[in-house]
Amino acid sequence: MDRSSTKRGDRWSRRDLLHAGAAASVGSFGAQIGARRARGENRMLRTPLCDLLSIEVPLLQAPMSGVVTPPLVAAVANAGGLGILPGILVPPDELRAQIRAIRALTSRPFAVNLLLHTALLPPADPAAIPDDVIARVHRTLNRFRQRLGLPPRAERPPRAPDFVDAAFEVILAERVPVWSIGLGRPTLEQVERCHRQGTKVIAMAATVEDARELAASGVDVIVAQGSEAGGHRSTWTKRLTPQHAAVGTLALVPQVVAAVNVPVVAAGGIVDGRGVVAALALGAVGRLLKATSDDTVITDVFTGMFARVIRNEFTDTFAAEAAPVLPPFAQALAASDVTAGSAAQGSGEFYALYAGQGCGGVRDLPSAADLVRRTMMEAASGISALSAFARTGG
Ligand SMILES: Cc1cc2nc3c(=O)[nH]c(=O)nc-3n(C[C@H](O)[C@H](O)[C@H](O)COP(=O)(O)O)c2cc1C
């Protein structure tokens, strides 16, 4: 791109800013940088996203369910990024308490994330699952139970709790600054209700078509989730195979930027950001630091939805036995005693170690605050180096 043709004084044209937003709004975290310092050091990296969400640096922390707590959300917010609280399957009263705990630690904007997967709206009835499929899934799970000293089980999993609507009402009632959505699309009415009270809406898509649908629903920001990303594929229905909705970040982000008219945030494989947060979160299972990018797989064996995790005995046994998998959420509920037992015993072999392909690049465990600062400084010096390269022609 010819920069001189697009730069007007100190201002970039809107389209360029959107592209800058896409490139810079990657990854995640970091440090307790004072607001002024952040502004000074990262002037180059302020993007429209910062103004839109009233944040200092264009970094979003991944809403990692089971991992991110109110203090971490507040630490990221205080560092100038957007901290996001995961709200999936959190009972509404507990969600309200967590939102208030964040507010006690920061006065800066933050987000609450809900999953709007169709299997939760309303929760699918497990009565429809054939008996023999349930029996075969438990046959494999019972091998894990035996290894963990847990009693064998054979029963039909319960229906997932119906929390989504109540959680949305809590987000509105608490006037949360940003509603973040994964694995689903909001209704026009939901977006309107948010906008009426000044709550911004961001939503994640793994394909260009889904990003277009999200844009049509009126969301303010779209997160383009590349296939490198750890955790679940952000689709509203389960795709046929793990190869569906699996476009790499490098290919997906520019196509989404071209397809929609709102700022785009890149997610997936950004090792100085969300991958590091996953490492902080999973630090107890020390192997993450030793994992290589090649250790992750996309599998549905933990929840019934496709997600990128670190391979372990659970994933390998399901694959080797070609065991069936129950529908979204039913699989997670059928295996919940195994995954909880594995975590309680400190074994990383029988629960989901959600991690992206970037995990191979994670080598240390800085604080959230340090990580925001380091990420922004690395990004700023990378941009300087590139412009020097462009000036001198290498
Ligand atoms: C441990 C873990 C838990 C996650 N939980 C959620 C979640 O609850 N809601 C959500 O929208 N995305 C969740 N994600 C996906 C992230 O939003 C994001 O797409 C991903 O972390 C980005 O890719 P990266 O892991 O390569 O940085 C999770 C990711 C990880 C690694």
The ligand as an SDF file (V2000), in Angstrom:
LIG
                    3D

 31 33  0  0  0  0  0  0  0  0999 V2000
   -8.9520  -22.1160   27.3580 C   0  0  0  0  0  0  0  0  0  0  0  0
   -9.8510  -21.4390   26.3440 C   0  0  0  0  0  0  0  0  0  0  0  0
  -11.1970  -21.2200   26.6680 C   0  0  0  0  0  0  0  0  0  0  0  0
  -12.0240  -20.5090   25.7710 C   0  0  0  0  0  0  0  0  0  0  0  0
  -13.3200  -20.2330   26.1550 N   0  0  0  0  0  0  0  0  0  0  0  0
  -14.0750  -19.4020   25.3610 C   0  0  0  0  0  0  0  0  0  0  0  0
  -15.3530  -18.9480   25.8090 C   0  0  0  0  0  0  0  0  0  0  0  0
  -15.8190  -19.2760   26.9070 O   0  0  0  0  0  0  0  0  0  0  0  0
  -16.0590  -18.1250   24.9900 N   0  0  0  0  0  0  0  0  0  0  0  0
  -15.5800  -17.7230   23.7600 C   0  0  0  0  0  0  0  0  0  0  0  0
  -16.2550  -16.9530   23.0650 O   0  0  0  0  0  0  0  0  0  0  0  0
  -14.3730  -18.1480   23.3130 N   0  0  0  0  0  0  0  0  0  0  0  0
  -13.5960  -18.9540   24.0880 C   0  0  0  0  0  0  0  0  0  0  0  0
  -12.3470  -19.3620   23.6400 N   0  0  0  0  0  0  0  0  0  0  0  0
  -11.8750  -18.9740   22.2840 C   0  0  0  0  0  0  0  0  0  0  0  0
  -11.2800  -17.5740   22.2490 C   0  0  0  0  0  0  0  0  0  0  0  0
  -12.3300  -16.6160   22.2560 O   0  0  0  0  0  0  0  0  0  0  0  0
  -10.4250  -17.3050   20.9730 C   0  0  0  0  0  0  0  0  0  0  0  0
  -11.1140  -17.6090   19.8160 O   0  0  0  0  0  0  0  0  0  0  0  0
   -9.1140  -18.0410   20.9480 C   0  0  0  0  0  0  0  0  0  0  0  0
   -8.5360  -18.1690   22.2160 O   0  0  0  0  0  0  0  0  0  0  0  0
   -8.1160  -17.2900   20.0490 C   0  0  0  0  0  0  0  0  0  0  0  0
   -7.0900  -18.0970   19.6020 O   0  0  0  0  0  0  0  0  0  0  0  0
   -5.6960  -18.4250   20.3760 P   0  0  0  0  0  0  0  0  0  0  0  0
   -6.0870  -19.4330   21.4130 O   0  0  0  0  0  0  0  0  0  0  0  0
   -4.8210  -19.0130   19.3270 O   0  0  0  0  0  0  0  0  0  0  0  0
   -5.1760  -17.1480   20.9220 O   0  0  0  0  0  0  0  0  0  0  0  0
  -11.5140  -20.0750   24.5180 C   0  0  0  0  0  0  0  0  0  0  0  0
  -10.1600  -20.3400   24.1910 C   0  0  0  0  0  0  0  0  0  0  0  0
   -9.3390  -21.0060   25.0870 C   0  0  0  0  0  0  0  0  0  0  0  0
   -7.8930  -21.2340   24.6900 C   0  0  0  0  0  0  0  0  0  0  0  0
  1  2  1  0
  2  3  1  0
  2 30  2  0
  3  4  2  0
  4  5  1  0
  4 28  1  0
  5  6  2  0
  6  7  1  0
  6 13  1  0
  7  8  2  0
  7  9  1  0
  9 10  1  0
 10 11  2  0
 10 12  1  0
 12 13  2  0
 13 14  1  0
 14 15  1  0
 14 28  1  0
 15 16  1  0
 16 17  1  0
 16 18  1  0
 18 19  1  0
 18 20  1  0
 20 21  1  0
 20 22  1  0
 22 23  1  0
 23 24  1  0
 24 25  2  0
 24 26  1  0
 24 27  1  0
 28 29  2  0
 29 30  1  0
 30 31  1  0
M  END
$$$$
